[in-house]
């Protein structure tokens, strides 16, 4: 329609079309649109930089061709580098931006801080924090909120709490960020206390705040408190409960073993149940060993989302836990026949201001041999001192026992921990805090392994997975083995 009416030749429309094609992964159409535009303004160039970045192309070439750049040009490329994992170039470009004549605004600072928070890059985050203190835009409340969020997502909860308490002004986002952080760390009581304090200061919670406190309650096993705040939410005329709020309640009831109540809540809710809420109930069925209800929920999931490998894996696992190996194998074969694949697990650890990424079975790191030596030595010590038994039930069934142990040893989170231990000196571990991050849920064997490590080495391991933080200390985990 834009072509027929001639509007595509208007910069404001053309820029949006470029942005649309790029975000839909149609980079060729975006480039064609860009090349045929009679007049290109700075927004046009910035849209193309963002487009190339999203598509994984060399956006730097476009950036370098812009004679008069603005702060958006710089931030588009910086964020693109950071999101693509190219952290060295992202920080180098950010330093160039600082040295330039441009004034970095609050949006850019918040955006960059957000990327570092999501990747848990504390050293880079600290550098941005130090810069934010020196510039006027650093006083913006959105920047302060992003800095607090960064420290929380990096596991530095004390630093985050200190900054939060020192903020000259706080809005509902500030409180929500802090409540969410407490919840992710399993500090449900602290999250509830902060929520109540927010109410006393006459800050009205929004739907995200309610979600934060309900999640905190569910992660900490505070089922009664969950019911109280869920009831309050339902009575709040300003807000309509979303599926995510119901999912938190299902999780709380599931953790408490109240599986039938959780199922009844799903079936009676006034909203269409999501795939995620059924997955939450299925996870609870696995934890409490309710195979019958698990099968029922699994069938619902497979009808709703038959092309999602996660659903099949969850069903396979619940049958494996119950010892129904034939059914477990049938489901695994079904996944293979459909050609379905899970998102690859990736873990990373920051050592000496350098971030090291690992995938499962990764052998590309230059210290791979040393990492394996360290992990084997740790297994030996844990077997001798703690009677540790490798959780081979978490490995594939159709391989030899020795191969099962080997496959578990190369899980991405273990490789990251192995590198941290190898670089730290095995005789100097006591009192250390090692932080590891993973994009998926930590597996059961790795969870037991890290608990044992924390006991024999007297090291605190802070592991952030897709669900929450796990603080391993003295052979125990803050999640109390439910995550």
C-alpha positions in Angstrom: 0.0 0.0 0.0 2.8 2.3 0.8 4.4 1.7 -2.6 1.1 2.4 -4.4 0.5 5.6 -2.5 4.1 6.8 -2.8 4.5 7.0 1.0 7.4 4.6 1.0 9.5 7.5 -0.4 8.9 9.5 2.8 11.7 9.0 5.2 9.6 8.4 8.3 7.7 5.6 6.5 10.7 4.2 4.7 12.6 4.0 8.0 9.8 2.0 9.6 9.6 -0.4 6.6 13.3 -1.0 6.9 12.9 -1.7 10.6 10.0 -4.0 10.0 11.8 -6.1 7.4 15.0 -6.3 9.6 13.1 -7.4 12.7 11.3 -10.1 10.6 14.6 -11.4 9.5 14.1 -10.3 5.9 17.4 -8.4 5.6 17.5 -8.5 1.8 14.2 -6.6 1.6 15.5 -4.1 4.2 18.7 -3.5 2.1 16.7 -3.1 -1.1 14.4 -0.6 0.6 17.5 1.3 2.0 19.2 1.4 -1.4 16.2 2.7 -3.2 15.3 5.5 -0.8 15.9 8.8 -2.5 16.6 10.7 0.7 18.4 9.0 3.7 18.4 10.8 7.0 20.2 9.8 10.2 17.3 7.7 11.3 17.5 5.7 8.1 21.1 4.9 8.7 20.5 3.9 12.3 17.6 1.7 11.2 20.0 -0.1 8.8 22.6 -0.5 11.5 20.0 -2.1 13.9 18.8 -4.3 11.0 22.3 -5.6 10.1 22.9 -6.2 13.8 19.7 -8.2 14.2 20.5 -10.3 11.1 24.1 -10.9 12.2 25.7 -8.9 9.4 28.6 -6.4 9.6 26.7 -3.4 10.8 30.0 -1.6 11.4 30.3 -1.0 7.7 27.1 1.0 7.7 28.1 2.8 10.8 31.5 3.8 9.4 29.8 5.3 6.3 27.7 7.8 8.3 29.5 11.1 8.2 27.4 12.8 10.9 26.6 10.2 13.6 24.3 10.7 16.6 24.1 9.0 19.9 21.5 6.5 18.4 24.0 5.5 15.7 26.5 4.6 18.4 24.1 2.9 20.8 22.6 0.8 18.0 26.0 -0.7 17.2 27.1 -1.0 20.8 23.9 -2.9 21.8 24.2 -5.0 18.7 27.8 -6.0 19.6 26.8 -6.8 23.2 23.7 -8.8 22.3 25.8 -10.8 19.8 28.3 -11.6 22.5 31.0 -9.4 21.0 31.7 -7.8 24.4 35.2 -6.5 23.6 34.1 -4.5 20.6 31.0 -3.3 22.5 33.1 -1.9 25.4 35.7 -0.5 23.0 33.0 1.4 21.0 31.4 2.6 24.3 34.7 4.1 25.3 35.0 5.8 22.0 31.5 7.2 22.5 32.5 8.5 25.9 35.5 10.2 24.4 33.4 11.8 21.6 31.5 15.0 21.8 28.2 13.3 22.2 26.3 13.4 25.5 25.2 9.8 26.4 21.6 10.0 27.5 19.7 7.9 30.1 18.1 5.7 27.4 21.5 4.6 26.1 22.9 4.0 29.6 19.8 2.0 30.7 19.9 -0.1 27.5 23.5 -1.0 27.7 23.2 -1.7 31.4 20.3 -4.0 30.6 22.3 -6.1 28.1 25.1 -6.5 30.7 22.5 -7.4 33.3 21.0 -10.1 31.2 24.4 -11.6 30.5 25.4 -11.1 34.1 28.6 -9.2 33.1 29.4 -7.6 36.4 32.8 -6.1 35.5 31.4 -4.3 32.4 28.3 -3.3 34.4 30.6 -1.7 37.0 32.4 0.3 34.4 29.1 1.7 33.1 28.0 2.4 36.7 31.2 4.3 37.3 30.6 6.4 34.2 27.0 7.0 35.1 28.0 8.6 38.4 30.0 11.2 36.5 27.3 12.4 34.0 24.0 14.2 34.4 22.0 11.5 32.7 23.3 9.0 35.3 20.9 10.7 37.8 17.9 9.6 35.9 15.7 7.1 37.8 15.7 4.7 34.9 19.5 4.5 35.0 19.4 3.8 38.8 16.9 1.1 38.3 19.0 -0.5 35.6 22.1 -0.4 37.8 20.2 -2.1 40.7 18.9 -4.7 38.3 22.4 -5.4 37.0 23.8 -6.0 40.4 20.9 -8.3 41.3 21.2 -10.3 38.1 25.0 -10.7 38.7 24.3 -12.1 42.2 25.5 -9.1 44.1 22.4 -8.6 46.2 24.1 -6.6 49.0 25.4 -4.0 46.5 21.9 -3.8 44.9 20.2 -3.3 48.3 22.7 -0.6 49.2 22.1 1.3 46.0 18.3 0.9 46.3 18.4 2.3 49.8 20.5 5.3 48.6 18.3 6.2 45.7 17.0 9.8 46.1 13.7 8.9 44.4 12.1 5.6 43.7 9.2 4.7 41.5 7.2 1.5 41.2 9.8 0.0 38.8 12.5 0.6 41.5 10.5 -1.4 44.1 9.6 -4.1 41.6 13.2 -4.6 40.5 14.3 -5.1 44.1 11.4 -7.4 44.9 12.1 -9.5 41.8 15.8 -9.7 42.8 15.0 -11.0 46.3 12.6 -13.5 44.8 15.2 -14.8 42.3 17.6 -15.3 45.2 15.1 -17.3 47.2 14.7 -14.5 49.8 10.9 -14.6 49.9 10.5 -13.1 53.3 12.6 -10.1 52.4 10.6 -9.7 49.1 7.3 -9.8 51.1 8.6 -7.3 53.6 9.7 -4.9 50.9 6.3 -5.2 49.1 4.6 -4.3 52.4 7.0 -1.4 52.9 6.2 -0.1 49.4 2.5 -0.2 50.3 3.2 1.9 53.5 4.9 4.5 51.3 1.7 4.8 49.2 3.3 3.3 46.1 0.6 1.5 44.2 1.8 -1.9 42.9 1.2 -2.7 39.2 0.7 -6.1 37.6 4.4 -6.6 37.3 4.9 -5.9 41.0 2.3 -8.4 41.9 4.0 -10.9 39.7 7.3 -10.2 41.4 6.0 -10.8 44.9 4.0 -13.9 43.9 7.1 -15.4 42.2 9.2 -14.6 45.3 6.6 -16.5 47.4 6.5 -19.5 45.1 10.3 -19.7 44.9 10.5 -19.7 48.7 7.7 -22.1 49.4 5.4 -19.4 50.9 2.1 -20.9 49.8 0.0 -19.1 52.4 1.5 -15.7 51.6 0.9 -16.4 47.9 -2.8 -16.9 48.5 -2.9 -13.6 50.5 -1.3 -11.5 47.7 -3.2 -13.3 44.9 -6.5 -12.6 46.7 -5.4 -8.9 47.0 -4.6 -8.8 43.3 -8.0 -10.2 42.4 -9.7 -7.5 44.5 -7.6 -4.7 43.0 -9.9 -3.0 40.5 -7.1 -1.3 38.7 -5.5 -4.5 37.6 -6.7 -7.7 35.9 -4.8 -10.9 36.8 -2.8 -12.4 33.9 -2.0 -16.0 33.2 1.4 -15.4 34.7 -0.1 -14.6 38.0 -2.2 -17.8 38.0 1.0 -19.6 37.0 2.7 -18.4 40.2 -0.2 -19.7 42.2 0.0 -23.1 40.4 3.7 -23.2 41.2 3.1 -22.3 44.9 0.4 -25.0 45.2 2.6 -27.5 43.3 5.6 -26.9 45.6 3.3 -27.6 48.6 2.1 -30.8 47.0 -1.4 -29.5 46.5 -1.5 -30.8 42.9 -5.2 -31.3 42.5 -5.9 -27.7 43.8 -3.4 -26.5 41.3 -5.1 -28.3 38.5 -8.5 -27.1 39.6 -7.2 -23.5 39.6 -6.1 -23.8 36.0 -9.4 -25.3 34.9 -11.4 -22.6 36.7 -9.4 -19.5 35.7 -11.3 -17.0 33.5 -8.4 -16.9 31.0 -7.2 -19.4 28.4 -4.5 -21.5 30.1 -1.1 -21.1 28.6 1.5 -23.8 27.7 3.7 -22.4 30.4 1.1 -22.9 33.2 0.6 -26.6 32.2 4.4 -27.0 32.1 4.5 -25.6 35.7 2.0 -28.2 36.9 3.9 -31.0 35.0 7.1 -30.0 36.8 5.3 -30.2 40.2 4.0 -33.7 39.2 7.5 -34.8 38.6 8.8 -33.5 41.8 6.1 -35.2 43.8 6.1 -38.4 41.7 2.5 -38.2 40.6 2.8 -40.1 37.3 -0.9 -40.4 36.8 -1.7 -36.7 36.9 1.6 -36.0 35.0 0.5 -38.2 32.1 -2.8 -36.4 32.0 -1.1 -32.9 32.0 1.4 -34.2 29.5 -1.3 -35.2 27.0 -2.8 -31.7 27.3 0.6 -30.2 26.6 1.3 -32.3 23.6 -2.1 -31.4 22.1 -1.5 -27.7 22.7 2.1 -27.6 21.5 3.2 -30.8 19.7 6.2 -29.1 18.1 7.9 -28.1 21.3 10.8 -30.4 22.3 10.6 -29.2 25.9 7.2 -30.9 26.4 8.5 -34.2 25.2 11.6 -34.0 27.4 9.5 -33.2 30.4 7.3 -36.2 29.7 10.3 -38.4 29.1 11.8 -37.4 32.4 8.7 -38.0 34.5 8.5 -41.6 33.0 12.2 -42.1 33.6 11.9 -41.0 37.2 9.1 -43.6 37.7 11.2 -46.3 36.1 9.0 -46.6 32.9 11.9 -46.8 30.6 10.1 -48.2 27.6 7.7 -45.2 27.6 10.7 -42.9 28.2 12.4 -44.3 25.1 9.2 -44.2 23.0 9.0 -40.4 23.7 12.6 -39.8 22.9 12.3 -41.6 19.6 9.2 -39.6 18.8 11.3 -36.4 19.4 14.0 -37.7 17.0 11.4 -38.7 14.3 9.9 -35.2 14.4 13.3 -33.6 14.1 12.7 -31.5 17.2 15.6 -29.9 19.1 15.9 -28.1 22.4 17.6 -24.8 22.8 21.3 -25.5 23.3 22.4 -25.1 26.9 25.1 -22.5 27.4 27.0 -21.4 30.5 29.5 -18.7 31.1 31.9 -17.5 33.8 33.8 -14.3 34.1 37.5 -14.6 35.0 39.9 -11.7 35.1 37.4 -9.4 33.4 37.1 -11.9 30.5 33.9 -13.9 29.9 34.3 -17.6 28.9 31.3 -19.3 27.2 30.7 -23.1 27.2 28.2 -25.3 25.4 27.5 -28.9 26.5 30.4 -31.1 25.3 32.4 -28.1 24.4 36.1 -28.9 23.7 37.2 -25.7 22.0 38.6 -23.9 25.1 42.4 -23.9 25.2 42.3 -25.2 28.8 39.9 -28.1 28.1 42.4 -30.8 29.2 43.1 -29.0 32.4 39.3 -28.5 33.0 38.7 -32.2 32.6 41.5 -33.0 35.0 40.1 -30.7 37.6 36.5 -32.1 37.3 37.8 -35.8 37.5 39.8 -34.9 40.6 36.7 -33.3 42.2 34.6 -36.4 41.4 37.2 -38.6 43.0 37.3 -36.5 46.2 33.6 -36.3 46.4 33.2 -40.1 46.0 35.8 -40.6 48.8 34.7 -37.9 51.2 30.9 -37.7 50.6 30.0 -41.0 48.8 28.9 -39.0 45.8 27.3 -41.1 43.0 27.1 -39.7 39.5 23.5 -39.0 38.6 23.5 -41.2 35.5 19.7 -41.1 35.4 20.1 -37.6 33.9 22.2 -39.1 31.0 21.0 -40.9 28.0 19.9 -44.5 28.8 21.2 -46.2 25.6 25.0 -45.8 26.4 27.4 -47.5 28.7 27.7 -46.4 32.3 31.2 -45.0 31.8 29.9 -43.0 28.8 27.0 -41.7 30.9 29.4 -40.3 33.5 31.6 -38.8 30.8 28.6 -37.1 29.1 27.5 -35.6 32.4 31.0 -34.3 33.1 30.9 -32.1 30.0 27.6 -30.3 30.9 28.2 -26.6 30.3 27.9 -25.5 33.9 30.5 -28.1 35.0 32.9 -26.9 32.3 32.5 -23.3 33.5 33.1 -24.3 37.1 36.1 -26.4 36.1 37.7 -23.4 34.4 37.1 -21.2 37.5 38.7 -23.8 39.7 41.6 -24.4 37.3 42.3 -20.7 37.2 42.0 -20.1 40.9 44.6 -22.6 42.2 43.2 -25.7 43.9 44.9 -24.9 47.2 43.5 -21.4 47.5 39.7 -22.1 47.1 38.4 -21.7 50.6 36.2 -18.6 51.1 35.9 -18.0 47.4 32.6 -17.0 45.7 32.4 -18.4 42.2 29.6 -17.1 39.9 28.3 -19.1 37.0 25.4 -18.4 34.7 23.3 -20.7 32.5 20.6 -19.9 29.9 18.6 -23.0 30.8 17.6 -24.8 34.0 20.5 -26.5 35.8 20.2 -30.3 35.6 19.8 -32.6 38.7 23.2 -34.2 38.5 25.0 -30.8 38.2 22.9 -29.5 41.1 24.1 -32.4 43.3 27.6 -32.1 42.1 27.9 -28.4 42.9 26.4 -29.0 46.4 29.1 -31.5 47.0 31.8 -29.2 45.7 30.7 -26.4 48.0 31.1 -28.7 51.0 34.5 -30.2 50.2 36.1 -27.0 48.9 34.4 -24.6 51.4 33.5 -22.5 48.3 30.3 -20.6 47.7 28.9 -21.2 44.3 26.3 -18.7 43.0 24.6 -20.2 39.9 22.0 -18.3 38.0 19.9 -20.5 35.7 16.8 -19.7 33.6 14.6 -19.9 36.7 16.4 -18.4 39.7 19.7 -18.1 41.6 21.1 -21.1 43.4 23.4 -20.4 46.3 25.5 -23.5 47.1 27.2 -23.3 50.5 28.3 -26.0 52.9 26.6 -28.8 50.9 23.2 -27.1 50.7 21.4 -25.0 48.1 19.2 -22.0 48.8 16.5 -23.5 46.5 16.1 -26.5 48.9 16.3 -28.8 46.0 13.2 -27.5 44.3 13.7 -25.3 41.2 
